[in-house]
Amino acid sequence: MENGSKEVSNFLAELEHPLKELILEIRSAITKSNPGLKEHIKWNAPSYAIDGEDRVTMKLFPPKNIQVVFHTGAKPKKQPTERLITDTAGILKWVANDRAVATFKSKEEVQRKASEFQKIINSWLKASAKAD
């Protein structure tokens, strides 16, 4: 685990979830994406911050799939006039111009899309920092 934290490792070790393997695969892809990411538990799920600001958070329930929420932190900010990044891979579903969700149903899907997913994470980290 590149940037994995003991806090999240302990949380996941105790987690009873039907999609635990998928969660671990997503965690691996996220932590390998950027050395500046700090992993912790927020909103009862793994969350990833850069420069002290949460930017990417897993949504573990309901347990039919796992979602990765791309956001600009917990506090509302002025809504940008256009989407923060371009997703040419079609991985994201946009909720607002500063909030998007990636949904994964299988470990294999994450493995197939890992490279594009990691590019999205890094694009998001840069764009969301500028949006502050």
Sequence and secondary structure as in RCSB ss.txt:
>XXXX:A:sequence
MENGSKEVSNFLAELEHPLKELILEIRSAITKSNPGLKEHIKWNAPSYAIDGEDRVTMKLFPPKNIQVVFHTGAK
PKKQPTERLITDTAGILKWVANDRAVATFKSKEEVQRKASEFQKIINSWLKASAKAD
>XXXX:A:secstr
  S  HHHHHHHHH   TTHHHHHHHHHHHHHH TT EEEEETTEEEEEETTEEEEEEE  STTSEEEEE S SS
     SS SS  TT  EEEEETTEEEEEE  HHHHHHHHHHHHHHHHHHHHHHHHH 
